[in-house]
């Protein structure tokens, strides 16, 4: 008999004479001559109760069916007299698929701290909170692909190994086949001449530059993949490995870019509310009691839009004591971003036209010569969710900016070629997928929305 997922059993329209359920035991309660098993198979938040009595041929193994054990139950799906559950299974057969030592199994029927659960990340998907988190992660991923497909975008795959630095920050993970020690630089050339690629190679910090190339032939593209930053930061908002959604659109300017970013954010949030109601309710009840109001606000209210110069004026006038002083030309810090989204506008805000000196070389120079057509989407509790810009399509200006930033134009010959052969205005952005998940769940630490977080001094699992 084929296994029925618990989510399907709970949604059944009528009783079933024969059903097979497999799952992990959350709790076992014993009475005289029978036991109640609360089972979960990860398909939904709710458990399904199975009643196993002494008429079941293998009832003697019930003593080994402890919390965490995996079981297979055959029986009848019948209406449940208990409150809060429509169906239960009356078992006719019980099979123990995998035991769990009751003395060693670390997940018990109590609330565990997030810090403790990070140490057993291989088991935390079995908890209510993290099962819900990773189901929402899956659904959000689907929503993103669906959004772009419906809008005529093509999904493209950009390289994970790269010879260029998109951000110009230099905080990249090097990839090499050279021995870890004992490699001497030659008298002529580079130590990387003998490496696999014959030059220095790194893990990508962004798929943007390559996505631009594809947009110049396909019109509208997006990439959704892993990116890496060798940033020695242990904040709740940073990880060394994370996922990015990066659309690039030909024949588009920064206004189009802001519209797309707002529309995408609203779409994904609404999709999660519509399709993950039970899981979202868990977070609204136990993690962030203001979550539902904030998410409804994102869907129903237009995002505020303000220039960087206006944002600095608002921050300077605020009666706040800033850890990082505010003045024109600084990069906005998280405390500034959150103030704008949480206290001043009380909703997401898009800040645009940033000073050129704090932004990357590829962002289009504005006519004032001081700012670039960049934009960031700032949201409550997170700060920056999306960062993007209209890209510089003018060859002479782009080369000047590359040199200003201390980059070597020869490393970007293929990128500058786009400006030689049919250049057009184009724009795009990057959204941190984990930050999006923090937004929709209310979880405050990025380590808790990615199954196996990679952070400084930590690469377990």
CORCORJO-V382299 format. One record per run of one state. SS is the DSSP state (A for helix, B for strand, O for the rest). FROM is the first residue (numbers start at 1). TO is the last residue. If there is no record, write none. Layout:
SS/FROM/TO + SS/FROM/TO
//
This chain:
O/1/5 + A/6/10 + O/11/15 + B/16/31 + O/32/33 + B/34/40 + O/41/47 + B/48/53 + O/54/58 + A/59/64 + O/65/69 + B/70/79 + O/80/86 + B/87/98 + O/99/113 + A/114/119 + O/120/123 + A/124/126 + O/127/127 + A/128/150 + O/151/153 + B/154/155 + O/156/160 + B/161/162 + O/163/173 + B/174/175 + O/176/190 + A/191/194 + O/195/200 + B/201/203 + O/204/207 + A/208/218 + O/219/219 + B/220/228 + O/229/240 + B/241/250 + O/251/253 + A/254/275 + O/276/276 + A/277/286 + O/287/290 + A/291/300 + O/301/303 + B/304/307 + A/308/317 + O/318/333 + A/334/344 + O/345/348 + B/349/355 + A/356/358 + O/359/362 + B/363/363 + O/364/364 + B/365/365 + O/366/370 + B/371/379 + O/380/382 + B/383/391 + O/392/394 + A/395/404 + O/405/408 + A/409/417 + O/418/425 + B/426/432 + A/433/441 + O/442/445 + A/446/448 + O/449/454 + B/455/455 + O/456/457 + B/458/458 + O/459/461
//
